[in-house]
Amino acid sequence: MNLHGVRAIYHFELSRWFRTLGQSIAAPVISTSLYFIVFGAAIGARMGQVEGVSFGAFIVPGLVMLTLLTESISNASFGIHMPRFSGTIYEVLSAPVSAFEVVLGYVGAAATKSVLLGLLILATARLFVPYTIAHPFLMVIFLVLTAVTFCLFGFIIGIWADGFEKLQVIPVLVVTPLAFLGGSFYSISMLPPVWQKVALLNPVVYLVSGFRWSFFETADVGVGVSLAMMGLFLTLCLAAIWWIFRTGYRLKS
Amino acid sequence: MSSEVDPIISVRGLTKTYATGFQALRGIDLEIRRGEIFALLGPNGAGKSTLINIICGIVNPGTGTVLVDGHDVVRDYRLARQAIGLVPQELHTDMFERVRDTVAFSRGLFGRPPDTAFIERVLRQVSLWDKRDAKIMTLSGGMKRRVMLAKALAHEPRILFLDEPTAGVDVELRRGMWDLVRNLRAEGVTIILTTHYIEEAEEMADRIGIINHGEIRLVDDTAALLQKLGRRELRLQLQQPLAALPPALAGLPLQLAGDGNELVYAFDASGGGTGIAGLLAALQAQGIEFRDLATRESSLEDIFVGLLREGARS
């Protein structure tokens, strides 16, 4: 195991983040605050309660998930796409690091950023609405699992994309709609029965539902189902990455 | 090819066909001796970069084996790659990184523990210590190339690949690069360079390999190569131009040039007799006078062009 190599990649990626720390932190904090001003204060005041929780508090887990998903994908995809774009990937490919070590460095750094951001948004939300976390340990597990899974997904996109436009396609056309329709701002049970069934095809529903359960013990699907679905998605991402490195897809000819 | 004792790199039957169907390497056999400077010479698309990239792990090999210091580049990739430093042809750098950080990154990536003293030594070696805290984007092209060299040396490799090290570098920097390479060799580093500049190979290399159409066409000591294939020419500037060669001279390797003002006599430098004395006597007998004469040794470039023509004919 080349731990120095993993450390070098991890450190490189984090320092890239710290160079632009202002915008890295300001952007999600500001957008979260805007959501709370609009949905929490302006609209939320007239919404009453959802499943026994005030609307402002109800959307906290959803908002964290929304940011976590988009930031994980964009961070991780950019992190591996940039060296491919600039050509500096040659060094990683010629280094005595295994595929696992490369992924550990890049995805580990991206997931670290995502988890820190998630915690930052939770802290920001606390300024607007009071909420309690029923199962803090499980909450952290969901946070970390989601960060890792979607950073892996971002890593795959960063390798698949052969240009900066494509880097944006999946997040904008797929992930954002799924995240918005995944129950970030509402409970699936508020939908007409047919759409409740359709919603179950959306993987984000399971993430938001499970994460929300760790806060308020209310969920659209069972928490075990949520964990199982996350495990499934994580496995799919790992399988895709295993295939990428085995075939050299878009990395080695 | 003679088999070497304990070669540091050993390539056997290496082929590579890209997904496009392009056959970049067609059975390469090559051994690099420990501690030598080896120049790989060939035109664009000959397979130089493919060969280097396979040895360094950037391109997957087709069939055949590559051993680096006895380690298979696929099976024992860690040990093989640890021994190698690579300076690629293109200037790929992280623009926003500082010089010192990017060199430290390379050292870590190749599995070496941090060592600021060694990083300092490398940066001084490539005359970049003054620029250690500069962002790479602020450096000139020549400095960026030296940053790449420092990155390649950061993990103390025993083998250094330089892919076109002096492409687009001015004369002074090129000399500096050559000195640096010689110093590294003196420290025991084996150096493999590819180049378009034949002068560079002639000046630097202990041995030269010529590659074209994915095959090694020739490997030999630089001096021996020059001698073996070196044709010399004798050029005679005539007093009076000749319309045609007199029949008496027809049997000799002579050519008229420069609108009949010049006679060019080709001879083999390695052979015993050059035949020059006979030529001069024959000229005198024909009453052909000349006002000046010069001999010229064919350069590696001529040899190279000759080989490529041969290859094209076969």
Contacts between the chains, C-beta under 8 A, distances in Angstrom:
chain1	res1	chain2	res2	distance
A	2	B	78	7.0
A	2	B	111	4.4
A	4	B	107	7.9
A	4	B	108	4.5
A	4	B	109	7.7
A	4	B	110	7.9
A	4	B	111	5.1
A	4	B	112	6.2
A	4	B	113	6.1
A	4	B	114	7.9
A	5	B	108	6.3
A	5	B	109	5.0
A	5	B	110	7.0
A	5	B	111	5.5
A	7	B	108	5.9
A	8	B	104	7.9
A	8	B	105	5.1
A	8	B	106	7.9
A	8	B	107	7.7
A	8	B	108	3.1
A	8	B	109	4.6
A	9	B	109	6.9
A	11	B	105	7.7
A	11	B	108	7.6
A	12	B	97	8.0
A	12	B	105	5.4
A	15	B	101	7.5
A	16	B	96	7.6
A	19	B	96	6.6
A	86	B	92	6.0
A	86	B	93	7.6
A	86	B	94	7.0
A	86	B	95	7.7
A	87	B	88	7.8
A	87	B	90	5.8
A	87	B	92	3.4
A	88	B	92	4.7
A	88	B	93	6.8
A	88	B	94	5.7
A	90	B	58	5.7
A	90	B	86	7.3
A	90	B	88	5.4
A	90	B	92	6.0
A	91	B	86	7.9
A	91	B	92	7.8
A	91	B	106	6.4
A	91	B	109	6.5
A	91	B	151	7.0
A	92	B	109	6.8
A	93	B	57	6.2
A	93	B	58	4.7
A	94	B	56	4.4
A	94	B	57	5.1
A	94	B	58	5.4
A	94	B	81	6.2
A	94	B	84	7.2
A	94	B	86	5.3
A	95	B	81	6.2
A	95	B	109	4.5
A	95	B	110	5.4
A	95	B	111	7.9
A	96	B	77	6.6
A	96	B	78	4.0
A	96	B	79	7.5
A	96	B	80	7.9
A	96	B	81	4.2
A	96	B	82	4.9
A	96	B	110	6.1
A	96	B	111	5.4
A	97	B	109	6.6
A	97	B	111	7.8
A	98	B	78	7.9
A	248	B	60	5.5
A	252	B	58	6.6
A	252	B	59	6.0
A	252	B	60	5.2
A	253	B	18	5.7
A	253	B	19	6.6
A	253	B	59	5.7
A	253	B	60	7.2
